[in-house]
């Protein structure tokens, strides 16, 4: 596997970031159960946090790796799995009725963030490769003209 070390590093990092996000936000999950605008804002906030992290992970992975363009979808899900597990197995989180909605919110955030990150990462990688090709051509033309 060409990207074995990179995959291992990103899987570990994604899981650790997912745990860190949960640890910093675990007291806010009770607001998901709130009726009305407070619950919606809480869901939107978690969507934005997890979506942005998935976007950043996917963009970085795709811009550096030449293969495995769809792997960031796995990273996006691994980002949200620790939170889902903690919520499911910790009854004191306060999320009972809204658990399926929260889980769907987190999963969609991870996948959509990964989707956007893949697209952005491919653009970034293509720009970098184009710049390197131009630089290589300029250096080869420069060395030929010197002889």
ROGU-773860 format. One record per residue: x, y, z of N, C-alpha, C in turn. Coordinates in Angstrom, 3 decimals, always signed. Atoms other than C-alpha are relative to their C-alpha. Layout:
<recs>
rec n.px = X	n.py = Y	n.pz = Z	ca.px = X	ca.py = Y	ca.pz = Z	c.px = X	c.py = Y	c.pz = Z
...
</recs>
This chain:
<recs>
rec n.px = +0.843	n.py = -1.177	n.pz = +0.000	ca.px = +0.000	ca.py = +0.000	ca.pz = +0.000	c.px = +0.890	c.py = +1.242	c.pz = +0.000
rec n.px = -0.841	n.py = -1.173	n.pz = +0.190	ca.px = +1.532	ca.py = +3.238	ca.pz = -1.189	c.px = -0.164	c.py = +1.016	c.pz = +1.130
rec n.px = +0.284	n.py = -1.005	n.pz = -1.017	ca.px = -0.123	ca.py = +5.430	ca.pz = +1.430	c.px = -0.179	c.py = -0.609	c.pz = +1.387
rec n.px = +0.224	n.py = +0.705	n.pz = -1.260	ca.px = +0.064	ca.py = +2.982	ca.pz = +4.357	c.px = +0.276	c.py = +0.838	c.pz = +1.234
rec n.px = -0.347	n.py = -0.817	n.pz = -1.166	ca.px = +1.833	ca.py = +5.266	ca.pz = +6.813	c.px = -0.904	c.py = +1.222	c.pz = +0.087
rec n.px = +0.877	n.py = -1.174	n.pz = +0.015	ca.px = -0.253	ca.py = +8.260	ca.pz = +5.747	c.px = -1.407	c.py = -0.380	c.pz = +0.456
rec n.px = +1.328	n.py = +0.462	n.pz = -0.405	ca.px = -3.487	ca.py = +6.279	ca.pz = +6.139	c.px = -0.043	c.py = -0.238	c.pz = +1.503
rec n.px = -0.052	n.py = +0.265	n.pz = -1.442	ca.px = -2.475	ca.py = +5.097	ca.pz = +9.605	c.px = +0.023	c.py = +1.313	c.pz = +0.787
rec n.px = -0.104	n.py = -1.289	n.pz = -0.702	ca.px = -1.549	ca.py = +8.634	ca.pz = +10.660	c.px = -1.329	c.py = +0.753	c.pz = -0.037
rec n.px = +1.257	n.py = -0.726	n.pz = +0.112	ca.px = -4.790	ca.py = +10.135	ca.pz = +9.370	c.px = -1.125	c.py = -0.689	c.pz = +0.760
rec n.px = +1.008	n.py = +0.719	n.pz = -0.779	ca.px = -6.954	ca.py = +7.395	ca.pz = +10.913	c.px = +0.177	c.py = +0.305	c.pz = +1.481
rec n.px = -0.276	n.py = -0.292	n.pz = -1.405	ca.px = -5.278	ca.py = +7.938	ca.pz = +14.270	c.px = -0.357	c.py = +1.437	c.pz = +0.329
rec n.px = +0.278	n.py = -1.421	n.pz = -0.228	ca.px = -5.499	ca.py = +11.722	ca.pz = +13.985	c.px = -1.498	c.py = +0.280	c.pz = -0.021
rec n.px = +1.437	n.py = -0.209	n.pz = +0.117	ca.px = -9.144	ca.py = +11.622	ca.pz = +12.896	c.px = -0.729	c.py = -0.486	c.pz = +1.250
rec n.px = +0.619	n.py = +0.546	n.pz = -1.212	ca.px = -10.116	ca.py = +9.431	ca.pz = +15.834	c.px = +0.320	c.py = +0.863	c.pz = +1.213
rec n.px = -0.395	n.py = -0.840	n.pz = -1.134	ca.px = -8.161	ca.py = +11.559	ca.pz = +18.297	c.px = -0.716	c.py = +1.352	c.pz = -0.034
rec n.px = +0.706	n.py = -1.277	n.pz = +0.112	ca.px = -9.722	ca.py = +14.776	ca.pz = +16.984	c.px = -1.472	c.py = -0.185	c.pz = +0.348
rec n.px = +1.393	n.py = +0.287	n.pz = -0.354	ca.px = -13.172	ca.py = +13.191	ca.pz = +17.252	c.px = -0.189	c.py = -0.101	c.pz = +1.504
rec n.px = +0.064	n.py = +0.103	n.pz = -1.458	ca.px = -12.492	ca.py = +12.340	ca.pz = +20.892	c.px = +0.186	c.py = +1.372	c.pz = +0.640
rec n.px = -0.250	n.py = -1.337	n.pz = -0.552	ca.px = -11.121	ca.py = +15.822	ca.pz = +21.577	c.px = -1.220	c.py = +0.903	c.pz = -0.160
rec n.px = +1.200	n.py = -0.815	n.pz = +0.198	ca.px = -14.174	ca.py = +17.489	ca.pz = +20.055	c.px = -1.067	c.py = -0.400	c.pz = +1.005
rec n.px = +0.999	n.py = +0.455	n.pz = -0.985	ca.px = -16.409	ca.py = +15.336	ca.pz = +22.228	c.px = +0.343	c.py = +0.512	c.pz = +1.395
rec n.px = -0.385	n.py = -0.422	n.pz = -1.343	ca.px = -14.422	ca.py = +16.156	ca.pz = +25.355	c.px = -0.228	c.py = +1.497	c.pz = +0.221
rec n.px = +0.199	n.py = -1.445	n.pz = -0.141	ca.px = -14.632	ca.py = +19.901	ca.pz = +24.688	c.px = -1.468	c.py = +0.418	c.pz = -0.098
rec n.px = +1.390	n.py = -0.403	n.pz = +0.231	ca.px = -18.320	ca.py = +19.890	ca.pz = +23.736	c.px = -1.032	c.py = -0.882	c.pz = +0.687
rec n.px = +0.961	n.py = +0.970	n.pz = -0.543	ca.px = -19.897	ca.py = +17.078	ca.pz = +25.776	c.px = -1.087	c.py = +0.645	c.pz = +0.864
rec n.px = +1.023	n.py = -0.654	n.pz = -0.827	ca.px = -21.737	ca.py = +19.494	ca.pz = +28.042	c.px = -1.023	c.py = +0.764	c.pz = -0.839
rec n.px = +0.931	n.py = -0.715	n.pz = +0.868	ca.px = -23.430	ca.py = +21.112	ca.pz = +25.073	c.px = -1.027	c.py = -0.924	c.pz = -0.666
rec n.px = +0.918	n.py = +0.929	n.pz = +0.659	ca.px = -25.179	ca.py = +17.959	ca.pz = +23.864	c.px = -1.403	c.py = +0.049	c.pz = +0.581
rec n.px = +1.342	n.py = -0.074	n.pz = -0.588	ca.px = -28.078	ca.py = +18.524	ca.pz = +26.255	c.px = -0.874	c.py = +1.002	c.pz = -0.736
rec n.px = +0.776	n.py = -1.003	n.pz = +0.724	ca.px = -29.120	ca.py = +21.500	ca.pz = +24.131	c.px = -0.641	c.py = -0.560	c.pz = -1.269
rec n.px = +0.611	n.py = +0.641	n.pz = +1.164	ca.px = -29.906	ca.py = +19.153	ca.pz = +21.233	c.px = -1.428	c.py = -0.417	c.pz = +0.335
rec n.px = +1.332	n.py = +0.412	n.pz = -0.452	ca.px = -32.903	ca.py = +17.972	ca.pz = +23.270	c.px = -0.948	c.py = +1.179	c.pz = +0.188
rec n.px = +0.844	n.py = -1.172	n.pz = -0.236	ca.px = -34.178	ca.py = +21.536	ca.pz = +23.712	c.px = -0.945	c.py = +0.221	c.pz = -1.177
rec n.px = +0.950	n.py = -0.255	n.pz = +1.093	ca.px = -37.314	ca.py = +22.391	ca.pz = +21.749	c.px = +0.273	c.py = +1.349	c.pz = -0.660
rec n.px = -0.069	n.py = -1.269	n.pz = +0.700	ca.px = -37.399	ca.py = +25.122	ca.pz = +19.167	c.px = +1.366	c.py = +0.353	c.pz = -0.534
rec n.px = -1.195	n.py = -0.544	n.pz = +0.639	ca.px = -34.585	ca.py = +27.308	ca.pz = +18.014	c.px = +1.288	c.py = -0.443	c.pz = +0.688
rec n.px = -1.214	n.py = +0.406	n.pz = -0.726	ca.px = -32.115	ca.py = +26.247	ca.pz = +20.717	c.px = +0.484	c.py = -1.364	c.pz = -0.489
rec n.px = -0.365	n.py = +1.321	n.pz = +0.507	ca.px = -32.172	ca.py = +22.622	ca.pz = +19.556	c.px = +0.536	c.py = +0.055	c.pz = -1.422
rec n.px = -0.444	n.py = -0.135	n.pz = +1.394	ca.px = -31.818	ca.py = +23.642	ca.pz = +15.927	c.px = +1.388	c.py = +0.632	c.pz = -0.061
rec n.px = -1.308	n.py = -0.659	n.pz = -0.027	ca.px = -28.890	ca.py = +25.945	ca.pz = +16.699	c.px = +1.065	c.py = -0.974	c.pz = +0.511
rec n.px = -0.958	n.py = +0.991	n.pz = -0.516	ca.px = -27.212	ca.py = +23.174	ca.pz = +18.709	c.px = +0.356	c.py = -1.014	c.pz = -1.086
rec n.px = -0.268	n.py = +0.945	n.pz = +1.092	ca.px = -27.590	ca.py = +20.703	ca.pz = +15.831	c.px = +0.838	c.py = +0.648	c.pz = -1.095
rec n.px = -0.767	n.py = -0.715	n.pz = +1.037	ca.px = -26.316	ca.py = +23.293	ca.pz = +13.350	c.px = +1.435	c.py = +0.235	c.pz = +0.451
rec n.px = -1.353	n.py = -0.205	n.pz = -0.522	ca.px = -23.347	ca.py = +24.049	ca.pz = +15.588	c.px = +0.842	c.py = -1.258	c.pz = -0.080
rec n.px = -0.743	n.py = +1.260	n.pz = +0.092	ca.px = -22.335	ca.py = +20.406	ca.pz = +15.839	c.px = +0.262	c.py = -0.373	c.pz = -1.455
rec n.px = -0.187	n.py = +0.256	n.pz = +1.423	ca.px = -22.859	ca.py = +20.052	ca.pz = +12.090	c.px = +1.185	c.py = +0.796	c.pz = -0.535
rec n.px = -1.088	n.py = -0.842	n.pz = +0.493	ca.px = -20.513	ca.py = +22.959	ca.pz = +11.411	c.px = +1.361	c.py = -0.428	c.pz = +0.554
rec n.px = -1.278	n.py = +0.405	n.pz = -0.605	ca.px = -17.821	ca.py = +21.783	ca.pz = +13.838	c.px = +0.517	c.py = -1.277	c.pz = -0.647
rec n.px = -0.444	n.py = +1.277	n.pz = +0.566	ca.px = -17.701	ca.py = +18.210	ca.pz = +12.569	c.px = +0.196	c.py = +0.093	c.pz = -1.510
rec n.px = -0.161	n.py = -0.170	n.pz = +1.442	ca.px = -18.185	ca.py = +19.230	ca.pz = +8.932	c.px = +1.292	c.py = +0.707	c.pz = -0.357
rec n.px = -1.251	n.py = -0.721	n.pz = +0.266	ca.px = -15.304	ca.py = +21.704	ca.pz = +9.055	c.px = +1.223	c.py = -0.857	c.pz = +0.281
rec n.px = -1.142	n.py = +0.878	n.pz = -0.295	ca.px = -12.978	ca.py = +19.189	ca.pz = +10.684	c.px = +0.145	c.py = -1.082	c.pz = -1.069
rec n.px = -0.053	n.py = +1.001	n.pz = +1.071	ca.px = -13.904	ca.py = +16.541	ca.pz = +8.110	c.px = +0.521	c.py = +0.626	c.pz = -1.290
rec n.px = -0.486	n.py = -0.719	n.pz = +1.179	ca.px = -13.316	ca.py = +19.113	ca.pz = +5.354	c.px = +1.518	c.py = +0.173	c.pz = +0.057
rec n.px = -1.443	n.py = -0.240	n.pz = -0.148	ca.px = -9.864	ca.py = +19.969	ca.pz = +6.705	c.px = +0.796	c.py = -1.294	c.pz = -0.135
rec n.px = -0.699	n.py = +1.288	n.pz = +0.102	ca.px = -8.846	ca.py = +16.316	ca.pz = +7.092	c.px = +0.014	c.py = -0.504	c.pz = -1.439
rec n.px = +0.095	n.py = +0.500	n.pz = +1.377	ca.px = -10.084	ca.py = +15.363	ca.pz = +3.617	c.px = +0.858	c.py = +0.832	c.pz = -0.948
rec n.px = -0.776	n.py = -0.868	n.pz = +0.895	ca.px = -8.501	ca.py = +18.365	ca.pz = +1.926	c.px = +1.498	c.py = -0.283	c.pz = +0.132
rec n.px = -1.427	n.py = +0.255	n.pz = -0.223	ca.px = -5.117	ca.py = +17.730	ca.pz = +3.503	c.px = +0.411	c.py = -1.373	c.pz = -0.529
rec n.px = -0.333	n.py = +1.349	n.pz = +0.464	ca.px = -5.188	ca.py = +13.983	ca.pz = +2.783	c.px = +0.072	c.py = -0.053	c.pz = -1.524
rec n.px = +0.060	n.py = +0.083	n.pz = +1.464	ca.px = -6.200	ca.py = +14.373	ca.pz = -0.863	c.px = +1.088	c.py = +0.845	c.pz = -0.646
rec n.px = -1.031	n.py = -0.835	n.pz = +0.613	ca.px = -3.751	ca.py = +17.186	ca.pz = -1.542	c.px = +1.385	c.py = -0.628	c.pz = +0.118
rec n.px = -1.310	n.py = +0.633	n.pz = -0.191	ca.px = -0.855	ca.py = +15.047	ca.pz = -0.271	c.px = +0.100	c.py = -1.384	c.pz = -0.640
rec n.px = -0.021	n.py = +1.382	n.pz = +0.500	ca.px = -1.838	ca.py = +11.538	ca.pz = -1.433	c.px = -0.359	c.py = -0.038	c.pz = -1.477
rec n.px = +0.286	n.py = +0.125	n.pz = +1.422	ca.px = -1.827	ca.py = +10.508	ca.pz = -5.072	c.px = -1.070	c.py = -1.054	c.pz = -0.273
rec n.px = +1.021	n.py = +1.046	n.pz = +0.137	ca.px = -4.136	ca.py = +7.513	ca.pz = -4.527	c.px = -0.905	c.py = +0.043	c.pz = +1.223
rec n.px = +0.906	n.py = +0.074	n.pz = -1.132	ca.px = -7.075	ca.py = +6.810	ca.pz = -2.274	c.px = -0.840	c.py = +1.249	c.pz = +0.172
rec n.px = +0.751	n.py = -1.245	n.pz = -0.047	ca.px = -9.191	ca.py = +9.831	ca.pz = -3.173	c.px = -1.295	c.py = -0.158	c.pz = +0.805
rec n.px = +1.247	n.py = +0.204	n.pz = -0.724	ca.px = -12.320	ca.py = +8.289	ca.pz = -1.614	c.px = +0.215	c.py = -0.348	c.pz = +1.471
rec n.px = -0.288	n.py = +0.349	n.pz = -1.388	ca.px = -10.605	ca.py = +7.382	ca.pz = +1.663	c.px = -0.446	c.py = +1.061	c.pz = +1.007
rec n.px = +0.464	n.py = -0.998	n.pz = -0.973	ca.px = -11.512	ca.py = +10.725	ca.pz = +3.314	c.px = -1.435	c.py = -0.193	c.pz = +0.483
rec n.px = +1.339	n.py = +0.308	n.pz = -0.504	ca.px = -15.115	ca.py = +9.506	ca.pz = +3.532	c.px = +0.096	c.py = -0.855	c.pz = +1.265
rec n.px = -0.231	n.py = +0.818	n.pz = -1.200	ca.px = -13.848	ca.py = +6.920	ca.pz = +5.998	c.px = +0.501	c.py = +0.887	c.pz = +1.138
rec n.px = -0.500	n.py = -0.921	n.pz = -1.023	ca.px = -11.955	ca.py = +9.654	ca.pz = +7.842	c.px = -1.127	c.py = +0.847	c.pz = +0.585
rec n.px = +1.129	n.py = -0.801	n.pz = -0.473	ca.px = -15.107	ca.py = +11.757	ca.pz = +8.054	c.px = -0.888	c.py = -0.777	c.pz = +0.949
rec n.px = +0.805	n.py = +0.820	n.pz = -0.903	ca.px = -17.011	ca.py = +8.883	ca.pz = +9.604	c.px = +0.765	c.py = -0.342	c.pz = +1.275
rec n.px = -0.798	n.py = +0.270	n.pz = -1.196	ca.px = -14.149	ca.py = +8.026	ca.pz = +11.948	c.px = +0.071	c.py = +1.208	c.pz = +0.927
rec n.px = +0.012	n.py = -1.219	n.pz = -0.803	ca.px = -14.252	ca.py = +11.610	ca.pz = +13.124	c.px = -1.218	c.py = +0.048	c.pz = +0.919
rec n.px = +1.236	n.py = -0.078	n.pz = -0.782	ca.px = -17.843	ca.py = +11.260	ca.pz = +14.343	c.px = -0.294	c.py = -1.244	c.pz = +0.815
rec n.px = +0.284	n.py = +1.253	n.pz = -0.711	ca.px = -17.794	ca.py = +7.645	ca.pz = +15.558	c.px = +0.297	c.py = +0.083	c.pz = +1.502
rec n.px = -0.219	n.py = -0.077	n.pz = -1.452	ca.px = -16.159	ca.py = +8.380	ca.pz = +18.950	c.px = -1.117	c.py = +0.752	c.pz = +0.728
rec n.px = +1.094	n.py = -0.751	n.pz = -0.612	ca.px = -18.843	ca.py = +10.962	ca.pz = +19.701	c.px = -1.263	c.py = -0.846	c.pz = +0.055
rec n.px = +1.189	n.py = +0.853	n.pz = +0.018	ca.px = -21.583	ca.py = +8.572	ca.pz = +18.652	c.px = +0.088	c.py = -1.097	c.pz = +1.060
rec n.px = -0.160	n.py = +1.061	n.pz = -0.999	ca.px = -20.164	ca.py = +5.813	ca.pz = +20.836	c.px = -0.137	c.py = +0.524	c.pz = +1.419
rec n.px = +0.123	n.py = -0.585	n.pz = -1.340	ca.px = -19.814	ca.py = +8.062	ca.pz = +23.862	c.px = -1.447	c.py = +0.331	c.pz = +0.327
rec n.px = +1.396	n.py = -0.369	n.pz = -0.245	ca.px = -23.359	ca.py = +9.345	ca.pz = +23.480	c.px = -0.863	c.py = -1.245	c.pz = +0.190
rec n.px = +0.804	n.py = +1.216	n.pz = -0.083	ca.px = -24.781	ca.py = +5.865	ca.pz = +22.948	c.px = +0.221	c.py = -0.755	c.pz = +1.305
rec n.px = -0.306	n.py = +0.808	n.pz = -1.184	ca.px = -23.024	ca.py = +4.295	ca.pz = +25.930	c.px = +0.122	c.py = +0.799	c.pz = +1.291
rec n.px = -0.032	n.py = -0.841	n.pz = -1.199	ca.px = -23.059	ca.py = +7.240	ca.pz = +28.354	c.px = -1.391	c.py = +0.610	c.pz = +0.196
rec n.px = +1.366	n.py = -0.527	n.pz = -0.154	ca.px = -26.633	ca.py = +7.799	ca.pz = +29.553	c.px = -0.042	c.py = +1.413	c.pz = +0.586
rec n.px = +0.008	n.py = -1.324	n.pz = -0.609	ca.px = -25.641	ca.py = +10.968	ca.pz = +31.409	c.px = +0.240	c.py = +1.124	c.pz = -1.000
rec n.px = -0.196	n.py = -1.062	n.pz = +0.983	ca.px = -25.039	ca.py = +12.860	ca.pz = +28.136	c.px = -1.254	c.py = +0.847	c.pz = -0.163
rec n.px = +1.237	n.py = -0.762	n.pz = +0.092	ca.px = -28.684	ca.py = +13.923	ca.pz = +28.214	c.px = -0.672	c.py = -0.069	c.pz = -1.355
rec n.px = +0.600	n.py = +0.139	n.pz = +1.322	ca.px = -29.407	ca.py = +12.954	ca.pz = +24.616	c.px = -0.693	c.py = -1.360	c.pz = -0.048
rec n.px = +0.742	n.py = +1.256	n.pz = +0.022	ca.px = -32.165	ca.py = +10.370	ca.pz = +24.576	c.px = -0.959	c.py = -0.030	c.pz = -1.187
rec n.px = +0.998	n.py = -0.026	n.pz = +1.077	ca.px = -35.061	ca.py = +11.307	ca.pz = +22.300	c.px = +0.608	c.py = +0.412	c.pz = -1.335
rec n.px = -0.572	n.py = -0.560	n.pz = +1.229	ca.px = -32.914	ca.py = +13.151	ca.pz = +19.769	c.px = +1.226	c.py = -0.747	c.pz = -0.497
rec n.px = -1.214	n.py = +0.722	n.pz = +0.382	ca.px = -30.158	ca.py = +10.533	ca.pz = +19.480	c.px = +0.034	c.py = -0.346	c.pz = -1.490
rec n.px = -0.077	n.py = +0.302	n.pz = +1.437	ca.px = -31.126	ca.py = +9.326	ca.pz = +15.957	c.px = +0.220	c.py = +1.240	c.pz = -0.863
rec n.px = -0.161	n.py = -1.238	n.pz = +0.771	ca.px = -31.391	ca.py = +12.905	ca.pz = +14.690	c.px = +1.431	c.py = +0.511	c.pz = +0.133
rec n.px = -1.383	n.py = -0.449	n.pz = -0.211	ca.px = -28.036	ca.py = +13.830	ca.pz = +16.234	c.px = +0.983	c.py = -0.884	c.pz = -0.750
rec n.px = -0.893	n.py = +0.913	n.pz = +0.710	ca.px = -26.370	ca.py = +10.728	ca.pz = +14.802	c.px = -0.043	c.py = +0.255	c.pz = -1.508
rec n.px = +0.099	n.py = -0.304	n.pz = +1.428	ca.px = -27.706	ca.py = +11.527	ca.pz = +11.323	c.px = +0.678	c.py = +1.338	c.pz = -0.308
rec n.px = -0.633	n.py = -1.311	n.pz = +0.165	ca.px = -26.574	ca.py = +15.138	ca.pz = +11.730	c.px = +1.514	c.py = -0.146	c.pz = -0.045
rec n.px = -1.455	n.py = +0.179	n.pz = -0.053	ca.px = -23.055	ca.py = +14.055	ca.pz = +12.666	c.px = +0.516	c.py = -0.773	c.pz = -1.210
rec n.px = -0.448	n.py = +0.807	n.pz = +1.140	ca.px = -22.808	ca.py = +11.413	ca.pz = +9.932	c.px = -0.041	c.py = +0.811	c.pz = -1.294
rec n.px = +0.101	n.py = -0.826	n.pz = +1.208	ca.px = -24.025	ca.py = +13.802	ca.pz = +7.232	c.px = +1.065	c.py = +1.088	c.pz = +0.005
rec n.px = -1.057	n.py = -1.025	n.pz = -0.094	ca.px = -21.643	ca.py = +16.491	ca.pz = +8.502	c.px = +1.353	c.py = -0.588	c.pz = -0.383
rec n.px = -1.269	n.py = +0.638	n.pz = +0.335	ca.px = -18.710	ca.py = +14.070	ca.pz = +8.285	c.px = +0.120	c.py = -0.308	c.pz = -1.485
rec n.px = -0.043	n.py = +0.357	n.pz = +1.419	ca.px = -19.635	ca.py = +12.916	ca.pz = +4.791	c.px = +0.022	c.py = +1.228	c.pz = -0.904
rec n.px = -0.005	n.py = -1.211	n.pz = +0.826	ca.px = -20.431	ca.py = +16.358	ca.pz = +3.381	c.px = +1.306	c.py = +0.773	c.pz = +0.138
rec n.px = -1.302	n.py = -0.640	n.pz = -0.188	ca.px = -17.290	ca.py = +17.813	ca.pz = +4.912	c.px = +1.078	c.py = -0.706	c.pz = -0.796
rec n.px = -0.966	n.py = +0.776	n.pz = +0.776	ca.px = -15.291	ca.py = +15.006	ca.pz = +3.336	c.px = -0.166	c.py = +0.249	c.pz = -1.493
rec n.px = +0.269	n.py = -0.261	n.pz = +1.411	ca.px = -16.965	ca.py = +15.581	ca.pz = -0.025	c.px = +0.613	c.py = +1.336	c.pz = -0.434
rec n.px = -0.566	n.py = -1.310	n.pz = +0.317	ca.px = -16.060	ca.py = +19.257	ca.pz = -0.006	c.px = +1.510	c.py = +0.017	c.pz = +0.093
rec n.px = -1.450	n.py = +0.067	n.pz = -0.161	ca.px = -12.560	ca.py = +18.499	ca.pz = +1.246	c.px = +0.682	c.py = -0.729	c.pz = -1.140
rec n.px = -0.557	n.py = +0.738	n.pz = +1.135	ca.px = -11.970	ca.py = +16.002	ca.pz = -1.542	c.px = +0.074	c.py = +0.915	c.pz = -1.219
rec n.px = +0.019	n.py = -0.909	n.pz = +1.156	ca.px = -13.004	ca.py = +18.530	ca.pz = -4.189	c.px = +1.069	c.py = +1.087	c.pz = +0.149
rec n.px = -0.984	n.py = -1.062	n.pz = -0.236	ca.px = -10.874	ca.py = +21.272	ca.pz = -2.635	c.px = +1.426	c.py = -0.544	c.pz = -0.029
rec n.px = -1.323	n.py = +0.617	n.pz = -0.007	ca.px = -7.925	ca.py = +18.925	ca.pz = -2.109	c.px = +0.484	c.py = -0.349	c.pz = -1.393
rec n.px = -0.383	n.py = +0.301	n.pz = +1.383	ca.px = -7.976	ca.py = +17.821	ca.pz = -5.742	c.px = +0.429	c.py = +1.269	c.pz = -0.737
rec n.px = -0.398	n.py = -1.271	n.pz = +0.622	ca.px = -7.877	ca.py = +21.454	ca.pz = -6.877	c.px = +1.375	c.py = +0.434	c.pz = +0.498
rec n.px = -1.279	n.py = -0.407	n.pz = -0.586	ca.px = -5.023	ca.py = +22.183	ca.pz = -4.504	c.px = +1.138	c.py = -0.869	c.pz = -0.536
rec n.px = -1.032	n.py = +0.908	n.pz = +0.513	ca.px = -3.084	ca.py = +19.097	ca.pz = -5.643	c.px = +0.297	c.py = +0.290	c.pz = -1.466
rec n.px = -0.214	n.py = -0.285	n.pz = +1.421	ca.px = -3.607	ca.py = +19.918	ca.pz = -9.328	c.px = +0.771	c.py = +1.305	c.pz = -0.205
rec n.px = -0.759	n.py = -1.252	n.pz = +0.078	ca.px = -2.364	ca.py = +23.488	ca.pz = -8.799	c.px = +1.461	c.py = -0.232	c.pz = +0.348
rec n.px = -1.378	n.py = +0.275	n.pz = -0.423	ca.px = +0.705	ca.py = +22.183	ca.pz = -6.987	c.px = +0.750	c.py = -0.764	c.pz = -1.082
rec n.px = -0.656	n.py = +0.780	n.pz = +1.053	ca.px = +1.459	ca.py = +19.626	ca.pz = -9.726	c.px = +0.273	c.py = +0.853	c.pz = -1.240
rec n.px = -0.210	n.py = -0.892	n.pz = +1.137	ca.px = +1.002	ca.py = +22.239	ca.pz = -12.451	c.px = +1.171	c.py = +0.936	c.pz = +0.257
rec n.px = -1.098	n.py = -0.895	n.pz = -0.359	ca.px = +3.336	ca.py = +24.619	ca.pz = -10.624	c.px = +1.334	c.py = -0.744	c.pz = -0.061
rec n.px = -1.235	n.py = +0.783	n.pz = +0.039	ca.px = +5.946	ca.py = +21.848	ca.pz = -10.251	c.px = +0.403	c.py = -0.333	c.pz = -1.432
rec n.px = -0.308	n.py = +0.286	n.pz = +1.396	ca.px = +5.663	ca.py = +20.932	ca.pz = -13.943	c.px = +0.568	c.py = +1.222	c.pz = -0.701
rec n.px = -0.510	n.py = -1.239	n.pz = +0.607	ca.px = +6.149	ca.py = +24.550	ca.pz = -14.989	c.px = +1.408	c.py = +0.296	c.pz = +0.504
rec n.px = -1.322	n.py = -0.236	n.pz = -0.578	ca.px = +9.091	ca.py = +24.873	ca.pz = -12.645	c.px = +1.025	c.py = -0.949	c.pz = -0.612
rec n.px = -0.904	n.py = +0.976	n.pz = +0.610	ca.px = +10.628	ca.py = +21.684	ca.pz = -14.053	c.px = +0.320	c.py = +0.352	c.pz = -1.443
rec n.px = -0.232	n.py = -0.402	n.pz = +1.386	ca.px = +10.189	ca.py = +22.916	ca.pz = -17.637	c.px = +0.914	c.py = +1.214	c.pz = -0.068
rec n.px = -0.843	n.py = -1.205	n.pz = -0.024	ca.px = +11.727	ca.py = +26.288	ca.pz = -16.796	c.px = +1.445	c.py = -0.356	c.pz = +0.328
rec n.px = -1.363	n.py = +0.396	n.pz = -0.361	ca.px = +14.730	ca.py = +24.626	ca.pz = -15.185	c.px = +0.661	c.py = -0.775	c.pz = -1.126
rec n.px = -0.600	n.py = +0.750	n.pz = +1.105	ca.px = +15.244	ca.py = +22.238	ca.pz = -18.113	c.px = +0.295	c.py = +0.919	c.pz = -1.175
rec n.px = -0.268	n.py = -0.970	n.pz = +1.068	ca.px = +14.949	ca.py = +25.087	ca.pz = -20.644	c.px = +1.191	c.py = +0.874	c.pz = +0.353
rec n.px = -1.095	n.py = -0.843	n.pz = -0.451	ca.px = +17.347	ca.py = +27.179	ca.pz = -18.593	c.px = +1.334	c.py = -0.755	c.pz = -0.104
rec n.px = -1.262	n.py = +0.758	n.pz = +0.052	ca.px = +19.938	ca.py = +24.388	ca.pz = -18.400	c.px = +0.416	c.py = -0.299	c.pz = -1.446
rec n.px = -0.315	n.py = +0.247	n.pz = +1.407	ca.px = +19.683	ca.py = +23.689	ca.pz = -22.159	c.px = +0.597	c.py = +1.260	c.pz = -0.628
rec n.px = -0.491	n.py = -1.244	n.pz = +0.595	ca.px = +20.237	ca.py = +27.355	ca.pz = -23.037	c.px = +1.386	c.py = +0.366	c.pz = +0.502
rec n.px = -1.321	n.py = -0.282	n.pz = -0.540	ca.px = +23.360	ca.py = +27.480	ca.pz = -20.871	c.px = +1.080	c.py = -0.807	c.pz = -0.709
rec n.px = -1.013	n.py = +0.847	n.pz = +0.642	ca.px = +25.111	ca.py = +24.786	ca.pz = -22.903	c.px = +0.302	c.py = +0.443	c.pz = -1.367
</recs>
